[in-house]
Amino acid sequence: MLFPSVNRQKSWLFFLLVILISLNLYFHFTFSGSLEERSRFLDGIFARALYPLQKLFDFTETSVHSGATSFSRMLEAESENKKMRVQIEEQELRLYELEKLRADNARLKGLVDFKQAQPLNFITARVIGRDASIFFKTIEIDRGFEDGIDNAMPVVSPAGVVGRVLRVGPKASNILLVTDINSKMDAVVQRSRTRVIVGGSVEGALTLRFLPRRFDLRQGDELVTSGLGNFFPPGFKIGVVLGLAQDPNLVLQQAELEAAVDFDSLEEVFVVKQK
């Protein structure tokens, strides 16, 4: 298979050589002029013959150079965009941290103002845990009997009533929330000064049950602690009446309340020290 290929190449070379010799002889005998003029004439012929190929080479070189330049600029732009995105993300993180710090400062200032405005002795505590069960509504705080916490102590926040101490450990305690079904407390309707008993429910909502219809209770009424029983200090917000339900066959009514405290976002509480 090698020999036919070699012979074919030799044939092409011989053919090209014959053409070149023939062209040279033709121009030698037909062109009248000096050797320099003949050379210029041949250069012109080859220049015209090779002009399209030269244009193609120039266009390809220009295109490659332009493409390489565009690609390089694209890489530089992408690198700059990445740097700018990183800088923007860093700025957003700083702004978020500043907003969080501002919110924390405002919250802590509110706690300090609340504590200073109350004529009571408080033990400040942080919420460190929450009971995830559906049967109990409790939270855990980072204060125990080593800090002066005792069972049944009332627990409040600037927003209102939180609950009472249920179990005490050396450095932590569990708080039974007012929304727990086992929680009951004496309250007063702020507008009419009517006394009622507020309790929790299985659903974790505040309710008023077994209310005589003669009670002056309306939607939007605010309930506060009565102070009776020497348990909760008087005047702390408990909740607001959302709606009333009446059974036409009974002489009683019940109401659903919205708790004054947002227990999901609760972070600090005050345990009321007994005198």
C-alpha positions, -999 to +999 in steps of 0.1 A: +000+000+000+030+023+005+044+023-031+013+035-049+010+065-025+047+074-031+043+071-069+012+093-067+031+120-049+059+118-073+035+122-102+020+154-087+054+169-081+065+161-116+033+176-130+039+209-109+075+210-120+065+207-157+040+235-152+065+258-136+092+251-163+066+256-191+055+290-175+091+301-172+099+292-208+067+309-220+075+341-202+111+339-212+103+338-249+072+360-250+081+388-225+102+415-239+119+435-213+146+435-187+150+408-160+138+432-133+107+441-153+100+404-158+104+397-121+080+425-113+055+411-138+057+376-123+054+391-088+022+410-099+007+378-113+014+358-082+002+387-060-031+389-079-034+351-078-027+349-041-046+381-031-079+362-021-058+338+000-040+367+016-072+384+024-085+352+040-054+350+061-057+387+072-094+383+080-087+351+100-059+368+119-080+399+127-109+377+138-088+356+160-071+387+176-105+404+180-120+372+195-091+368+219-094+405+229-132+401+235-127+369+255-100+385+276-123+415+283-152+392+291-130+373+316-119+407+332-156+418+333-167+386+350-139+389+375-149+425+383-185+414+386-175+386+411-156+412+431-185+436+431-210+408+442-187+399+471-185+435+481-223+439+479-228+408+499-203+420+526-222+454+527-255+437+530-242+415+558-228+446+576-262+463+572-280+433+586-257+431+616-262+468+622-300+464+620-299+435+643-277+454+668-300+484+666-330+461+672-313+444+701-303+477+717-339+489+714-352+457+729-328+458+758-335+495+764-372+486+766-365+459+791-344+483+813-371+510+811-398+485+820-378+472+850-370+507+862-407+518+859-420+489+880-420+491+918-413+454+920-383+432+925-374+413+893-350+385+884-341+389+847-338+357+827-333+346+792-354+320+774-331+290+765-357+264+755-392+256+745-414+225+750-422+212+715-450+188+727-487+195+720-497+187+756-477+213+775-470+249+768-438+257+787-405+275+782-371+271+799-351+300+814-315+303+825-322+310+862-327+285+890-329+283+928-292+294+929-305+327+915-334+330+939-361+314+917-388+295+935-419+275+925-451+293+915-433+327+910-451+349+885-433+355+852-439+386+831-425+406+802-429+442+791-458+430+768-477+413+795-482+381+815-460+351+805-469+324+832-456+310+864-426+289+875-435+252+873-402+234+881-369+248+895-334+234+890-300+248+902-294+269+871-326+266+850-363+266+855-395+256+835-422+282+831-459+271+826-473+296+800-507+312+805-519+295+773-514+260+788-547+241+795-535+237+832-532+275+836-559+296+853-557+332+866-579+359+879-584+388+856-603+421+852-619+435+820-602+469+818-632+488+805-660+474+827-639+462+857-657+429+855-638+400+871-633+368+850-611+337+851-588+333+821-575+299+812-555+282+785-566+255+761-554+224+743-549+245+712-526+269+731-551+299+731-565+320+759-602+315+766-630+327+789-655+300+797-688+298+815-695+335+815-730+346+824-746+366+796-751+395+820-714+401+819-705+433+801-679+418+777-673+431+741-649+423+713-617+443+716-619+445+755-585+442+772-580+420+802-554+426+828-544+408+860-566+416+890-539+412+917-563+391+938-549+361+956-515+378+960-502+359+930-498+381+900-492+418+905-522+438+893-524+457+860-503+434+838-518+428+803-532+393+796-549+396+763-576+411+741-611+396+734-612+384+698-648+372+697-678+359+717-697+327+713-732+322+728-753+290+730-790+299+727-799+269+748-777+280+777-773+311+798-736+311+795-711+324+769-675+320+762-648+342+746-615+337+728-586+360+736-554+370+718-525+368+742-506+401+748-473+383+746-459+368+714-445+336+729-428+325+697-404+356+697-400+358+735-363+361+744-362+377+779-386+375+808-388+389+844-395+366+873-414+385+901-397+380+934-421+374+963-419+400+991 
